[in-house]
Amino acid sequence: MLVFDMILVAIGSNLPHPVHGAPSKVCEAAVKAISISECRILSVSQWFSSAPVPASDQPDFVNGVVSVETDLSPARLLGKLHGIEADFGRQRGVPNAARTLDLDLIAFGDLVMNDGKAPILPHPRLSGRAFVLFPLLDVAPDWIHPVSGVSVSELAAALPPGQNCYPVQPCR
């Protein structure tokens, strides 16, 4: 298995699933699905509750981050993640719509990719999202953004007011 420092996947849900149940259970099931999809889970953050971004009348999200190892390329890993989303009933259409499952490839080691093809790495909006940065602090407190050189703790401290995440269950 190829080993990259910090392959990071964000997990989120704000709609229940008919089999897995509440969004927190959907997120737990997603971790299991990722682990049987050619990935080895290294660590899982605690789950956080956060309001939708941008603000809307949707239900709050449950979010977390996992770190993984895999032999898959970034594009193949993203394809696997999209397949898991589809298996969980994710329907793409309206941007930022409520969803049963959202899986985002946040970082793939120090790899920087922005050639107009998916995935863009590191994820282009991770730096301004509390629902990614707070869980990221759990699994990779020493992570440094490979483009800006800024630490995850500095990114979290620089978040604009009003972006809050609250733990929904104790750390593992």
C-alpha positions in Angstrom: 0.0 0.0 0.0 1.3 3.4 -0.9 1.7 5.6 2.1 1.0 9.3 1.8 1.1 11.6 4.9 -2.5 12.6 5.6 -4.9 11.4 3.1 -8.0 13.2 4.5 -11.6 12.6 3.8 -14.4 14.8 5.2 -17.7 13.2 6.0 -21.0 15.0 6.4 -24.8 14.3 6.5 -27.9 16.3 7.3 -30.6 13.9 6.1 -31.6 10.6 7.6 -31.1 7.4 5.6 -33.9 4.7 5.4 -31.4 2.0 6.5 -28.7 3.7 8.5 -31.0 6.2 10.3 -30.0 9.6 11.7 -27.2 11.6 10.2 -24.7 10.6 12.9 -25.4 6.9 12.1 -25.1 7.7 8.4 -21.6 9.1 9.1 -20.6 6.0 11.1 -21.8 3.8 8.3 -19.8 5.9 5.8 -16.6 5.2 7.8 -17.3 1.5 7.5 -18.0 1.8 3.7 -14.8 3.7 3.2 -12.9 1.0 5.1 -14.1 -1.7 2.8 -13.4 0.4 -0.3 -9.7 -0.2 -0.8 -8.9 2.1 2.1 -7.5 1.5 5.6 -8.9 3.9 8.2 -6.1 5.3 10.3 -8.1 7.6 12.5 -11.6 9.1 12.8 -12.5 12.4 14.4 -15.3 13.0 16.8 -18.5 14.1 15.2 -19.5 17.7 15.1 -22.8 19.5 14.5 -22.8 22.6 12.4 -25.3 24.8 10.6 -25.3 24.6 6.8 -22.8 26.8 4.8 -24.0 28.9 3.2 -26.8 29.6 5.8 -30.2 28.1 4.9 -33.2 26.5 6.5 -31.8 23.0 6.1 -31.2 20.8 9.1 -27.8 21.0 10.8 -25.1 18.7 9.5 -23.1 16.1 11.3 -19.5 16.3 10.2 -16.2 14.5 10.8 -12.9 13.7 9.1 -11.0 10.4 8.6 -7.4 9.8 7.7 -6.8 6.8 5.4 -4.1 4.9 3.6 -4.8 3.5 0.1 -3.2 2.4 -3.2 -5.7 4.3 -5.1 -4.8 7.5 -7.1 -6.5 10.7 -6.0 -8.9 10.5 -8.9 -9.8 6.8 -8.3 -10.3 7.5 -4.5 -12.6 10.4 -5.4 -14.5 8.1 -7.7 -14.9 5.5 -4.9 -16.1 8.2 -2.5 -18.7 9.4 -5.1 -19.8 5.8 -5.5 -20.3 5.5 -1.7 -22.3 8.7 -1.8 -24.5 7.3 -4.5 -25.0 4.0 -2.6 -26.2 6.1 0.3 -28.8 7.9 -1.9 -26.8 11.1 -2.6 -28.4 12.9 -5.5 -26.3 15.7 -7.1 -28.2 18.6 -8.5 -28.6 21.8 -6.6 -25.3 23.0 -5.1 -25.3 23.0 -1.2 -28.5 21.0 -1.1 -29.4 18.9 1.9 -28.0 15.4 1.5 -27.8 11.9 3.1 -24.0 11.8 2.6 -21.3 14.1 1.5 -17.7 12.8 1.1 -14.9 15.2 0.2 -11.3 14.4 -0.5 -9.6 17.1 1.5 -5.9 16.4 1.1 -3.8 13.7 -0.4 -0.4 14.1 1.4 1.3 17.2 0.2 -0.1 16.8 -3.3 -1.3 20.0 -5.0 -3.6 19.4 -8.0 -5.5 22.2 -9.8 -5.3 21.3 -13.5 -9.0 21.8 -14.2 -9.8 18.1 -13.5 -11.1 16.5 -10.4 -10.0 16.3 -7.7 -8.6 19.7 -6.8 -6.1 19.2 -4.0 -6.1 20.3 -1.3 -9.8 20.9 -1.3 -10.3 24.6 -2.4 -12.8 25.6 0.3 -11.4 23.7 3.4 -9.7 26.7 4.9 -12.9 28.6 5.5 -15.0 25.8 6.9 -15.3 25.1 10.6 -17.0 21.8 9.9 -13.8 20.6 8.2 -11.2 22.3 10.3 -12.5 21.3 13.8 -12.7 17.6 12.9 -9.3 18.0 11.2 -7.8 19.2 14.4 -8.8 15.8 15.9 -7.2 13.6 13.4 -4.3 15.7 12.2 -3.5 18.5 14.7 -0.1 19.1 13.1 -1.4 19.3 9.5 0.0 22.1 7.4 -1.9 23.4 4.3 0.5 22.5 1.4 -0.2 25.6 -0.6 -0.5 28.3 2.1 1.9 26.8 4.6 -0.6 27.6 7.4 -1.3 25.1 10.1 -4.8 23.7 10.7 -4.9 25.4 14.2 -4.1 28.8 12.6 -6.8 28.2 9.9 -9.3 27.4 12.6 -8.4 30.4 14.6 -8.8 32.6 11.5 -12.4 31.5 10.8 -14.9 34.3 10.5 -17.4 34.8 13.4 -20.5 32.7 13.2 -19.0 29.5 12.0 -19.4 27.1 15.0 -19.2 23.4 15.4 -20.2 21.5 18.5 -19.2 17.9 19.3 -22.1 15.6 19.2 -20.4 12.6 20.9 -17.2 12.1 22.9 -13.9 11.6 21.1 -12.9 8.0 20.4 
